[in-house]
Amino acid sequence: MVELVIIINILLALILLHLAGRLWRIRLSLAKAANALVAAERSTHTVLAQAPNFIYVGQRNISNLRLRNQVLELQIQQLRQVLSLLLLISQIWQRYFRLYFRK
């Protein structure tokens, strides 16, 4: 009877020792995963910490480009008006000389 109890205790001890080894390996795997996640968080924090400044600079640059675009559009409109006026003057000039040289 004592021998049976000793054998059961030994079997239980071996099973528990095996489970303890598996738990130890799982713990090591989880520790590695946690370390990788911490490293990834640090990297993303370093990158994303500067994001608000970059966004602000980008917004300011876009605003400046829009203002410059408005000025350029006004200049293009004025240039078109000048070219239209020159075309009109050219047409009037050609008509005048046709009438003048026909006579």
C-alpha positions, 0 to 999 in steps of 0.5 A: 500500500505504501508503495502505491502511494509512493508511486502515485506521488512520484507520478504526480511530481513528474507531471507537475514538474513537466507542467512547471517546465512548460509554464516556464517556457511560456513565461519566457515567450511572453517576456520576449513578446512583452519586450518586443511590444515595449520596443515597438511602443518606444519606436512609434512614440519617438516617431509620433511625438514629432507628428503634431509639429510636422502637421502644423508645419505642413498646414502652414506651408499649405496656407502659404501656397494657397495665398501664393496661388491666389496671387498667381491666379490674379496675375494670370487673369491680368495677363489674359486681360492684357493679351485680350486688349492687345488682340483687340488693338491688333484687330482694330489696327489691321482693319484701320490699315485695310481701310486706309490702304484700300483708298 
